[in-house]
Amino acid sequence: MNFDFSDEQKQLRDEARRYLAEHSSPKAVRAVLEGGAPFDRALWKGLAGMGFLGVAIPEEFGGSGAGHLELCVIAEEMGRALAPVPFSSSIYLAAEAIMLAGSDEQKRRLLPGISSGDTIGTLALFEGPGNPSPKAIKASVSNGQLSGRKIPVADGDIADIAVVAARTAASGRETDIGLFIVDLTGKGVTRKSLANVDPSRNQAEIVFENCPAEPLGAAGEGWSVLTRVLDRAAVLMAFEQVGGADRALEMGRDYALDRIAFGRPIGSFQAVKHLLADMYVSATLARSNAYYGAWALSTNAAELPEAAATARISATQAFQHCSKNNIQVHGGMGFTWEFDCHLYYRRSNALALALGSQSHWEDLLIDRMRSRNAA
């Protein structure tokens, strides 16, 4: 496969980088991290005004209709800047679920608000520790009423709507899982913010008690749609992780060139060179796998399930590796609150579990490769 982004898509990346450098500085990230606000509302509205939120949403539903490749390059810049906004939950998860499973009426009603930033969405899937699995879903819908508990829910304390995975029968089969749209500001919804490793990305516990639940998609196809949503989100989040890994590598490199010890830049010492070289290899491998995922996503290729898992695994490893070793390159100062190294380390660990654990995606990749070979 020979894939690269077009000149126009690279120009979009440059524009997003300039905008985020101005409006999502480390100071702005720290303001959210330290509890100044649940997210950066001004940045969120600015991203909507730039058209970044609706870049993959069709024009007929309020977006620009550019496509997923454009969303990939924006996601990479969101990762570089550690943008403290509900981008992944609203755009990678809620919007993608609605685009995949929603009726035209639901898309016309819900997607324009997401594209404009007036509506924040999320996906309520997890019900405690563990990985995505139909057997783990206990929340249920009966007669249009949803009851159950979801934890953690990304940005669940600030979202307006949620796409909720719930059981529609008691047999335990995948076909008993459905997706439902729930108004999180409506009756029967109780939300509680949760402490987590990266306070600039919110997590919440949501309890539903006989909430009105609007079906999203055909009955019995909820888990199938969820699998496709998670694959798409894995590719998009991989670009976010690649952006963070690249920025952590740059921070380490710049510090190694500027920091003088024993009369020489520390970057001239072999141990530091090896750290930076390993970071570069990890980030470059992740970018290659993310590009494969972008190609598969944009073409709806049959290889998308494997490409998504590969991108997810590689990008998670790269971001955690680069953010951790960036701290090491900075030495004792790297462990202090005043330096920005911990901001990237926090985000790398938060994203590592956002769609299920690393081992979960490794197992998925093996299963998918076996299935394709068997076929």
TORLO-480655 format. One record per residue (C-alpha): residue in three letters; chain; x, y, z. Coordinates in steps of 0.25 Angstrom, whole numbers, plus 2048, in hexadecimal, padded with zeros to 3 digits. Each point is the difference from the previous one (the first is absolute). Layout:
residues N
Ala,A,X,Y,Z
...
END
This chain:
residues 375
Met,A,800,800,800
Asn,A,805,80E,7FC
Phe,A,7F8,80A,808
Asp,A,802,80F,804
Phe,A,7F7,80B,802
Ser,A,7FD,80A,7F5
Asp,A,806,80E,800
Glu,A,7F3,806,804
Gln,A,7FF,7F7,80C
Lys,A,80E,804,804
Gln,A,7FC,80E,7FF
Leu,A,7F4,7FD,809
Arg,A,80A,7FA,80A
Asp,A,808,80C,800
Glu,A,7F4,809,802
Ala,A,7FC,7F8,80C
Arg,A,80E,800,806
Arg,A,800,80F,7FF
Tyr,A,7F3,802,806
Leu,A,802,7F6,80B
Ala,A,80E,806,803
Glu,A,7F9,80D,803
His,A,7F3,7FC,807
Ser,A,805,7F3,807
Ser,A,80D,803,807
Pro,A,805,7F9,80C
Lys,A,7FB,80B,808
Ala,A,7F2,7FD,7FB
Val,A,801,7F1,802
Arg,A,805,803,80F
Ala,A,7F4,809,802
Val,A,7F7,7F4,7FE
Leu,A,809,7F6,806
Glu,A,800,808,80D
Gly,A,7F1,801,801
Gly,A,7FE,80E,7FA
Ala,A,7F5,7FA,7F7
Pro,A,7FB,7F2,7FB
Phe,A,805,803,7F2
Asp,A,804,80C,7F8
Arg,A,7F3,806,7FB
Ala,A,807,80B,7F8
Leu,A,809,7F6,7F9
Trp,A,7F4,7F7,7FD
Lys,A,7F8,80B,7F9
Gly,A,80C,804,7F9
Leu,A,802,7F2,7FA
Ala,A,7F1,800,7FC
Gly,A,802,80D,7F9
Met,A,80C,7FB,7F9
Gly,A,7F8,7F5,7FB
Phe,A,808,7F5,807
Leu,A,7F5,7F9,807
Gly,A,7F8,7FE,7F4
Val,A,80B,7FC,7F6
Ala,A,7FB,7F2,7FE
Ile,A,7F1,802,802
Pro,A,7F9,801,7F2
Glu,A,7FC,80E,7FC
Glu,A,7F1,7FC,800
Phe,A,801,7FE,80F
Gly,A,807,80D,803
Gly,A,80F,7FC,7FE
Ser,A,80A,803,7F5
Gly,A,800,7F2,7FA
Ala,A,80F,800,7FE
Gly,A,802,7F2,805
His,A,808,7F7,80A
Leu,A,80E,803,7FB
Glu,A,7FE,80F,803
Leu,A,7FB,7FC,80E
Cys,A,80C,7F7,802
Val,A,80A,80C,7FE
Ile,A,7F7,809,809
Ala,A,801,7F5,80B
Glu,A,80F,7FF,7FF
Glu,A,801,80F,803
Met,A,7F6,7FF,80B
Gly,A,80A,7F6,806
Arg,A,80C,808,7FE
Ala,A,7F9,80C,808
Leu,A,7F9,7F7,80A
Ala,A,7F3,808,7FD
Pro,A,7F8,800,80D
Val,A,7F2,7FE,7F9
Pro,A,7F7,7F4,7FE
Phe,A,804,7FE,7F2
Ser,A,802,7F1,800
Ser,A,7F3,7FC,807
Ser,A,7F8,80A,7F8
Ile,A,806,7FE,7F2
Tyr,A,807,7F2,800
Leu,A,7F5,7F9,808
Ala,A,7F2,807,800
Ala,A,800,806,7F3
Glu,A,806,7F3,7F9
Ala,A,7F5,7F8,807
Ile,A,7F5,809,7FB
Met,A,806,800,7F2
Leu,A,801,7F1,7FF
Ala,A,7F3,7FC,807
Gly,A,7F7,80C,800
Ser,A,7F4,803,7F7
Asp,A,800,80C,7F7
Glu,A,7F6,807,80A
Gln,A,80A,7FD,80C
Lys,A,80C,805,7F8
Arg,A,7F9,80D,7FC
Arg,A,7FB,802,80E
Leu,A,80D,7FD,808
Leu,A,80D,801,7F7
Pro,A,7FE,80F,7FD
Gly,A,801,803,80F
Ile,A,80D,7F8,801
Ser,A,806,807,7F4
Ser,A,7FD,80D,806
Gly,A,805,7FD,80E
Asp,A,7F2,803,806
Thr,A,7FF,7F1,803
Ile,A,80A,7F8,807
Gly,A,7FE,7F1,7FE
Thr,A,807,7F3,806
Leu,A,7FF,7F1,800
Ala,A,7FB,7F9,80C
Leu,A,806,7F2,7FF
Phe,A,808,7FB,80C
Glu,A,7FA,7FC,80D
Gly,A,80C,7FF,809
Pro,A,80E,7FA,7FE
Gly,A,802,7F7,7F4
Asn,A,800,801,7F1
Pro,A,7F5,802,7F5
Ser,A,7F7,7F3,800
Pro,A,7F1,7FD,7FE
Lys,A,800,7F7,80D
Ala,A,805,80C,808
Ile,A,7F4,808,7FD
Lys,A,7F5,800,80B
Ala,A,7F9,80D,7FD
Ser,A,7F2,7FD,7FA
Val,A,7F5,806,7F8
Ser,A,7F2,7FC,802
Asn,A,7F4,807,7FA
Gly,A,808,80C,7FC
Gln,A,806,802,80E
Leu,A,80F,7FE,803
Ser,A,805,7FC,80D
Gly,A,80F,7FD,804
Arg,A,80D,805,804
Lys,A,80B,804,7F7
Ile,A,80F,803,805
Pro,A,809,806,7FB
Val,A,7F9,809,7F5
Ala,A,80A,809,7F9
Asp,A,7FB,80E,802
Gly,A,7F3,7FB,806
Asp,A,7FF,80B,80A
Ile,A,800,80B,7F5
Ala,A,7F9,7F9,7F4
Asp,A,7F2,803,7FC
Ile,A,7FC,7F3,7F9
Ala,A,806,7F2,801
Val,A,7FF,7F4,7F7
Val,A,7FE,7F5,80A
Ala,A,802,7F1,7FE
Ala,A,7F5,7F8,807
Arg,A,7FB,7F2,801
Thr,A,7F2,7FE,7FA
Ala,A,7FE,7F2,804
Ala,A,806,7F6,80B
Ser,A,806,7F5,7F7
Gly,A,80E,806,800
Arg,A,802,800,7F1
Glu,A,807,80B,7F8
Thr,A,7F3,802,7F9
Asp,A,7F9,804,80D
Ile,A,808,80D,800
Gly,A,7FA,80C,7FB
Leu,A,805,80F,7FF
Phe,A,7F7,80B,805
Ile,A,801,80F,800
Val,A,7FE,806,80E
Asp,A,7FE,80F,804
Leu,A,80A,801,80C
Thr,A,7F9,80D,805
Gly,A,7F3,7F9,801
Lys,A,7F9,7F9,80B
Gly,A,805,7F3,806
Val,A,80F,803,7FE
Thr,A,80A,802,80B
Arg,A,80E,803,7FD
Lys,A,80D,801,809
Ser,A,80D,805,7FB
Leu,A,80C,7F6,803
Ala,A,80E,803,803
Asn,A,80A,7FA,7F6
Val,A,80E,801,7FB
Asp,A,7FD,80C,7F6
Pro,A,7F6,80A,806
Ser,A,801,807,7F3
Arg,A,7F8,7F4,7FA
Asn,A,7F3,7FE,809
Gln,A,7FB,7F3,804
Ala,A,7F2,7FE,807
Glu,A,7F7,7F5,806
Ile,A,7F2,801,7FA
Val,A,7F4,7F9,807
Phe,A,7F3,7FF,7F7
Glu,A,7F3,7FD,807
Asn,A,7F5,7FE,7F6
Cys,A,805,80A,7F7
Pro,A,7F9,802,7F2
Ala,A,809,7F9,7F6
Glu,A,7FF,802,7F1
Pro,A,804,7F4,7F7
Leu,A,80C,803,7F7
Gly,A,801,7F6,7F5
Ala,A,7FA,7F3,7FD
Ala,A,7FC,7F6,80B
Gly,A,80A,7F6,803
Glu,A,80C,807,7F9
Gly,A,805,808,80B
Trp,A,80C,7F8,803
Ser,A,804,800,7F1
Val,A,7FF,80F,7FF
Leu,A,808,802,80D
Thr,A,80B,7F7,7FA
Arg,A,801,809,7F4
Val,A,7FF,80D,808
Leu,A,80C,7FB,809
Asp,A,808,7FC,7F4
Arg,A,7FE,80E,7FA
Ala,A,803,807,80D
Ala,A,80D,7F7,802
Val,A,805,806,7F3
Leu,A,7FC,80E,803
Met,A,806,7FF,80F
Ala,A,80D,7FA,7FA
Phe,A,802,80D,7F9
Glu,A,7FE,808,80C
Gln,A,80A,7F7,807
Val,A,80A,801,7F5
Gly,A,7FF,80F,801
Gly,A,803,7FF,80F
Ala,A,80B,7F7,7FE
Asp,A,807,809,7F6
Arg,A,7FE,80C,809
Ala,A,806,7F8,80C
Leu,A,80C,7FC,7F7
Glu,A,802,80F,7FB
Met,A,800,805,80F
Gly,A,80A,7F5,804
Arg,A,809,804,7F3
Asp,A,7FF,80F,803
Tyr,A,804,7FE,80E
Ala,A,80C,7F7,7FD
Leu,A,805,80A,7F7
Asp,A,7FF,80C,809
Arg,A,804,7F9,80E
Ile,A,80F,801,802
Ala,A,807,7F7,80A
Phe,A,80F,7FE,802
Gly,A,801,80B,7F5
Arg,A,7F8,7F9,7F5
Pro,A,7F2,7FE,7FC
Ile,A,7FA,7F4,806
Gly,A,7FC,7FB,7F3
Ser,A,80E,7FD,7FC
Phe,A,800,7F5,80B
Gln,A,7FE,7F2,7FB
Ala,A,7F5,7FC,80A
Val,A,7F8,80C,7FC
Lys,A,802,7FE,7F2
His,A,7FB,7F2,801
Leu,A,7F3,804,808
Leu,A,7FD,80A,7F5
Ala,A,803,7F6,7F5
Asp,A,7F6,7F6,806
Met,A,7F6,80B,802
Tyr,A,801,803,7F1
Val,A,7FF,7F2,7FB
Ser,A,7F4,7FE,809
Ala,A,7F9,80C,7FB
Thr,A,803,7FE,7F1
Leu,A,7FB,7F1,801
Ala,A,7F3,805,806
Arg,A,7FE,80B,7F5
Ser,A,802,7F5,7F5
Asn,A,7F5,7F7,807
Ala,A,7F7,80C,802
Tyr,A,802,804,7F1
Tyr,A,7FB,7F1,7FD
Gly,A,7F4,802,808
Ala,A,7FD,80E,7FA
Trp,A,800,7F9,7F2
Ala,A,7F7,7F5,805
Leu,A,7F7,809,806
Ser,A,7FF,80A,7F5
Thr,A,7FE,7F5,7F5
Asn,A,7F7,7F7,809
Ala,A,80A,7F5,7FD
Ala,A,7FD,7F1,805
Glu,A,80D,801,808
Leu,A,7FB,80B,809
Pro,A,7FE,7F8,80C
Glu,A,80E,7FB,800
Ala,A,806,80D,7FC
Ala,A,7F8,807,80B
Ala,A,805,7F6,80A
Thr,A,80F,802,7FB
Ala,A,7FF,80F,800
Arg,A,7FA,800,80F
Ile,A,80B,7F6,805
Ser,A,80C,808,7FA
Ala,A,7FB,80E,803
Thr,A,7FD,7FC,80E
Gln,A,80E,7FA,802
Ala,A,806,80C,7F9
Phe,A,7F9,80B,808
Gln,A,803,7F9,80E
His,A,80E,7FD,7FC
Cys,A,803,80E,7FB
Ser,A,7F9,808,80B
Lys,A,807,7F7,80B
Asn,A,80E,802,7FA
Asn,A,7FE,80F,7FE
Ile,A,800,801,80F
Gln,A,80D,7F8,801
Val,A,807,809,7F6
His,A,7FC,80C,808
Gly,A,806,7F9,80C
Gly,A,7FC,805,80E
Met,A,7F9,80C,7FA
Gly,A,7F7,7F7,7F8
Phe,A,7F9,7FB,80C
Thr,A,7FC,80D,805
Trp,A,7F2,807,7FF
Glu,A,806,80C,7F9
Phe,A,805,7F9,7F4
Asp,A,7F6,7FB,7F6
Cys,A,805,7F2,7FE
His,A,7F5,7FA,80A
Leu,A,7F5,806,7F7
Tyr,A,804,7F7,7F5
Tyr,A,802,7F4,809
Arg,A,7F2,802,806
Arg,A,7FA,801,7F3
Ser,A,807,7F3,7FB
Asn,A,7FB,7F8,80B
Ala,A,7F2,805,7FF
Leu,A,7FF,7FD,7F1
Ala,A,806,7F2,802
Leu,A,7F3,7FC,807
Ala,A,7F6,808,7F9
Leu,A,7FC,7F5,7F6
Gly,A,804,7F4,808
Ser,A,80D,7FB,805
Gln,A,80D,7FD,7F8
Ser,A,7FE,7F1,802
His,A,7F2,801,7FB
Trp,A,804,806,7F3
Glu,A,80B,7F6,7FE
Asp,A,7F7,7F4,802
Leu,A,7F6,807,7F6
Leu,A,80B,801,7F6
Ile,A,804,7F1,801
Asp,A,7F1,7FC,7FF
Arg,A,7FE,808,7F4
Met,A,80C,7FC,7F9
Arg,A,7FD,7F1,803
Ser,A,7F2,802,7FB
Arg,A,805,807,7F3
Asn,A,80A,7F5,7FD
Ala,A,7F5,7F5,803
Ala,A,7F7,807,7F6
END
